[in-house]
Amino acid sequence: MIGIAKTANYSTLAEPAQPCVYVPLEQNYFAAMTLYVRSKGDPQQVLRPVQREIHAVAPQIAVDDARTGRKIVDQALFGAKMGVALLSVFGLLALGLASIGLYGVMAYSVNLRRREIGVRMALGAPRSSVLRLILKQGMSLVITGLLIGLVVAPAVARLLARALYGVSASDPISLAGAACVLLAVAVAACYLPARSASRLDPLVTLREG
């Protein structure tokens, strides 16, 4: 029987489809063979009946490795999933260190500007304006870094495209989700020093200066 088959990927799930040639078993004998069975229901319920049918037709054939398609895909993605899990752990650590660093910078800046903030409040600046001032200073740095990251992220993602499966290298949902998480953490890290600055007593601050 001679025919044309669709292109397929054989080495990894993420590789581009490639043309393949199928030859008769008698011309290219290989002891290990794979039989794929398509089922309409739960594939797990089909494994044992298929094994019994094969044993009834050819008792000499040992069917010792029966797996569903889902299990095959999960095993193929095990390495990629472990890599993603490690990257997630390192990403969370980096996010935590960045938030701590941002909080430290903002707290240090507020401490240096205590006299300035005291003068502003003594001249009638409301606490809400001081809060907005400090938040604006911190978030301007965060937004600048975020914009740079959004520009660089697609280029880095293209380098890691082979490790991705079922997700585009420039997936907008992933980028938007990461940006929202970063903004939320940054707002929290900036808000605490800003709130502390807005609660300063101008009289005490001016005496200290």
C-alpha positions, 0 to 999 in steps of 0.5 A: 500500500502506497500513500501520502501521510501528513507531516508530524513531529517525532522528537519533541512536541514543540518541534516543527512538523517534518516530512516522514517516510513510512516503510513496510515492516518486512523491509525495515524490521524493528522488534518494538512496535507501537499500536495506537487505538482511538476510542470514543469514551474513556481511553483507560477503559479500553486498554484491557480489552485491546490487550485481550484482543491482541493476546487472542490473535497473537499470544506470542506478542507481549503487550507490557506497556499500555498507556493513554495518550494523555499519559504519553503527553504528560511524560513528554512534557515532564522535563518542560514542566520541571523547568517551568516549576524551577523558573516559577520558584526563581521568579517568585524569589526575584519578585520578593527580593525586588519588592523588598528592595523597592520598599527599602529604597522608598523608606530610605528616600522618605527618611532623607526627605523627612524635613522636606515633608515636614515643611510641606505639611507645615505650609498646609499640604494635606496628608493625601498630597504627601501620600500621592507624592511618594507613591508617584515617585516610587511608581514612576520607577516601577512603570519605567522598568515595566515598560522596558521589561515588556519590550525585552520580554518577547525577545527573551520568550522567542529564545525559550520558544522551544521549551513552550508547548501550547503557548505562544512566545508572545502570549499577551495573557501571560504578559498582562498577568505578569505585569498586573502581579508586578504592579500590585506588588510594587503598589504595596511596596510603595504604599507602606513608606508613603503612608508612613510619610503622610503620618509624620508630625511636622512639628516633630520633624522640623525640631529634628531637622 
